[in-house]
Amino acid sequence: MPARRLRCLLLLLVAGSAVASGETSRQVTVMGNPSDVRVAAVREAIAFWNAELERLGVGTRLGPIAMVENSVSEDALRDASMAVEQGRRPRDLSPWIEPRPDELVVVLANADLMSFAVRSRHGAGGVVVLRSADDAPLSLPNVARNVAAHELGHLLGLEHNEAMGTLMCGRPARCRPDLYESRTPRFFPLTPDDERILREGSP
């Protein structure tokens, strides 16, 4: 069933549905099973970003969440993940995903692939794909919430950095998702450059 016909299945409001005066709210659509453990990780990542955006004086908030069935081809997701890993823009996923210009779509893949994010060509939205949580690294404690926050950070305009121990550390630096492992739930910090980009870009 096309994703556009599934948007009304279930609305999950997070962090309140009201948006303060002067703020803009960006819809987040999660494609997957509502009982999937990654849904909680996405909610926590959204709460993290809303707190950071408020702290930085950026007038954008993420949410509410719309939860819909994941109908995306796993082969298409694997192909897209491989393209991103090779530094190429993946082929169009519009047969399954048709985000609005400022909408953020999070796909909970069932495949063993590299999690990734692709910003929209037009508008401030995009697509995040999270790999299966059945195996490492997303099965490790504290990793899924940080991977979700990391990939959402790309849709907010942030790129990889080489600062070990920070949220957006990644290729070509030798940062891997399993470095987020922690027995204590926590999010890794932004760098001063990340904060500057968010303030100046006002995503």
C-alpha positions in Angstrom: 0.0 0.0 0.0 1.5 3.4 -0.9 2.9 5.4 2.0 0.7 8.4 1.1 -2.4 6.3 1.9 -1.0 5.2 5.3 -0.4 8.6 6.9 -3.7 8.5 8.7 -3.2 5.1 10.4 -1.9 6.4 13.7 -0.8 9.8 15.1 1.6 9.7 18.1 2.1 13.2 19.6 5.4 13.7 21.3 6.7 16.7 23.3 3.3 18.3 23.0 1.4 19.3 19.9 1.5 23.0 20.7 4.2 25.1 19.1 5.2 28.4 20.8 4.8 31.6 18.9 7.6 32.2 16.4 8.5 28.5 16.2 7.9 26.2 13.4 7.1 22.5 13.7 8.3 19.9 11.3 6.3 16.7 10.9 8.2 13.4 11.6 6.8 10.3 9.9 8.1 7.0 11.2 7.6 4.0 8.9 7.6 0.8 10.9 5.9 -1.2 13.6 4.8 0.9 16.6 6.2 -1.8 19.0 9.7 -1.7 17.4 12.3 -0.7 20.0 13.7 1.9 17.6 10.5 4.0 17.9 11.5 4.8 21.5 15.0 5.7 20.3 13.5 8.0 17.7 11.3 9.7 20.3 14.3 10.2 22.6 16.3 11.6 19.7 13.6 14.1 18.8 13.3 15.2 22.4 17.1 15.6 22.4 17.0 17.8 19.3 14.1 19.9 20.5 16.0 20.6 23.7 19.2 21.5 21.8 17.3 23.7 19.3 15.7 25.5 22.2 19.0 25.9 24.0 20.6 27.4 20.8 17.7 29.7 20.2 16.7 28.1 16.9 13.0 28.4 16.2 12.4 25.0 14.8 11.0 22.0 16.6 10.6 18.4 15.5 7.3 16.6 15.8 4.6 15.6 16.2 5.2 12.0 15.0 3.0 10.1 12.5 3.4 6.4 12.7 2.8 4.4 9.5 3.5 1.0 8.1 6.9 0.4 6.5 6.2 -0.6 2.9 9.6 0.3 1.5 11.4 -2.4 -0.5 14.3 -3.8 1.5 16.3 -4.3 -1.6 15.8 -0.6 -2.4 17.0 0.4 1.1 20.1 -1.8 0.7 20.9 -0.2 -2.6 20.4 3.2 -1.2 22.6 2.4 1.8 25.4 1.1 -0.4 25.2 4.3 -2.6 25.6 6.5 0.5 28.5 4.4 1.8 30.2 4.8 -1.5 29.7 8.6 -1.5 26.9 8.6 -4.1 23.4 10.0 -3.8 21.0 7.0 -3.7 18.4 6.5 -6.3 14.9 8.0 -5.8 12.8 6.2 -3.2 9.7 8.0 -4.2 7.9 4.8 -5.3 7.6 4.1 -1.5 8.3 7.4 0.2 6.8 10.8 -0.8 7.8 13.3 1.9 6.5 16.8 1.9 9.2 19.5 1.5 9.8 20.0 5.2 8.8 16.5 6.4 11.4 14.2 8.1 10.7 10.5 7.3 12.4 7.8 9.5 12.3 4.3 8.0 12.9 1.4 10.4 14.5 -1.1 8.0 14.5 -4.9 8.7 17.7 -5.3 6.6 21.3 -5.5 7.7 22.6 -2.2 6.2 24.4 1.0 7.1 22.0 3.6 8.6 22.0 6.7 6.6 20.2 10.0 5.9 19.4 11.8 2.6 18.3 15.4 2.6 15.6 16.5 0.2 16.6 18.2 -3.0 13.9 20.8 -2.3 12.9 22.0 1.1 14.3 21.2 4.5 13.1 17.6 4.9 14.6 14.3 4.0 14.7 10.6 4.8 16.6 8.7 7.6 16.9 4.9 7.4 17.8 3.0 10.5 19.2 -0.5 10.3 17.8 -3.5 12.1 18.1 -3.3 15.9 18.4 -7.1 16.3 22.1 -7.1 15.9 25.1 -4.9 16.9 25.6 -2.0 16.8 22.0 -0.9 17.3 21.4 -3.7 19.8 24.1 -2.4 22.1 23.0 -0.2 25.0 22.7 3.5 24.2 23.6 3.1 20.6 20.2 3.3 18.9 19.2 6.7 20.4 22.5 8.2 19.3 22.4 6.8 15.8 18.8 8.2 15.4 20.0 11.6 16.7 23.1 11.5 14.5 21.1 10.8 11.3 18.5 13.4 12.2 21.4 15.8 12.6 22.2 15.4 9.0 18.7 16.4 8.0 19.1 19.5 10.2 22.2 20.5 8.1 25.1 18.9 10.0 27.9 17.0 8.4 30.4 14.5 9.8 33.3 15.8 11.9 36.4 14.1 13.2 35.9 14.9 16.9 35.8 11.6 18.7 33.2 11.4 21.4 30.8 13.8 19.7 27.4 13.1 18.1 28.3 13.8 14.5 31.7 12.1 14.3 31.8 9.9 11.3 33.5 9.0 8.0 36.2 9.6 7.0 37.1 9.7 10.7 37.4 6.4 12.4 34.2 6.8 14.3 31.7 3.9 14.4 28.2 3.6 15.9 29.4 1.1 18.5 31.4 3.9 20.1 28.1 5.3 21.4 27.8 2.2 23.6 27.2 3.1 27.3 25.5 1.5 30.2 24.3 4.9 31.2 21.7 6.4 28.8 23.2 9.6 27.3 23.5 11.6 24.1 26.9 12.6 22.8 27.5 16.3 22.5 27.6 18.7 19.6 30.7 20.5 18.7 31.0 24.4 18.7 30.9 24.2 14.9 27.8 22.1 14.9 26.1 24.7 17.2 27.2 27.6 14.9 25.8 25.8 11.8 22.5 25.3 13.6 22.3 28.9 14.7 23.3 30.3 11.4 21.3 27.9 9.3 18.1 28.1 11.4 16.9 24.8 9.9 
